[in-house]
Amino acid sequence: MSRHDPRAHDLTPELLLRAYAAGIFPMAESGDDPGVFWVDPQVRGVIPLNDFHVPRRLKKTVRGGAFEVRFDTAFTEVLELCAKSKRGRRETWINAPIKNAVEGLFELGFAHSVETWRDGNLVGGLYGVALGGAFFGESMFSRFRDASKVAMVHLVVRLKWGGFRLLDVQFITDHLRQFGAVEIPARVYLERLDEALKTEAAFYRDAAPSEVEGALEELFRQSSTQTS
């Protein structure tokens, strides 16, 4: 379910936060469309953090250290690359008003990026919004095989570290389904969202490389109990 709002110039970071807290989010018909519409899905895609699945081949990629993973060092570039059209998707739902509002959330400390780098180049990543114990995954991009998937694995490690309760991915795709993404009714989603918003969570956590490696291995052990 969605409804149009032609007043895209009124899309502010504060309005976005209120929308996320109410279980809705904005989209545009295309990157050039000056308007937005609010989306209120009857079913919602989520990835249960305790049932996150890492495919066997991806585990090898993560363990091999093919990518350097950074957080919030190239947020604007990640946002721009997520908004670009790509093979299989000619249009993007991220227009200028949405970009501006999300940039504002980043400046306020609510939006974050997970980036994968290779040979000094940004080759993949994702961005989303953290509010209470909920993380709203917005979009991802990849210029290199597995680049965005590695970013997703590191995102989940950070969310589990920080005490997050809900990873909202909005809509299910085959790409997300491999991680254990499921659809739940809007009523159930709103109940989980309400509980997550009451939770104190922190996206940032400094950690030594050995701690990161240990957390990844713990995630892989958890994943081995899930269906491959």
Number of C-alpha atoms within 10 A of each C-alpha: 9 13 11 14 14 11 12 19 14 11 19 17 20 12 12 20 20 12 16 18 18 13 19 17 21 23 19 23 15 18 20 13 15 16 22 26 18 16 17 18 16 12 18 22 22 23 23 17 19 14 17 21 25 25 16 12 9 14 17 11 16 21 12 9 11 16 24 18 19 16 19 15 12 15 21 16 14 25 23 13 21 22 21 15 14 13 5 6 8 9 15 18 20 24 21 19 23 24 17 15 20 26 20 17 21 21 12 11 14 19 23 27 26 26 32 29 18 15 9 9 11 22 22 27 32 27 29 23 22 26 23 23 23 27 29 19 22 18 20 23 23 21 14 14 11 19 27 22 24 25 28 23 21 23 26 21 16 20 23 19 15 16 17 24 24 24 24 22 21 22 15 16 12 8 10 17 15 15 22 20 25 18 17 14 12 16 12 12 20 16 10 14 25 17 15 22 19 13 16 14 21 17 22 12 10 7 9 9 9 9 11 15 14 12 17 20 14 13 23 19 13 15 21 16 11 16 11 12
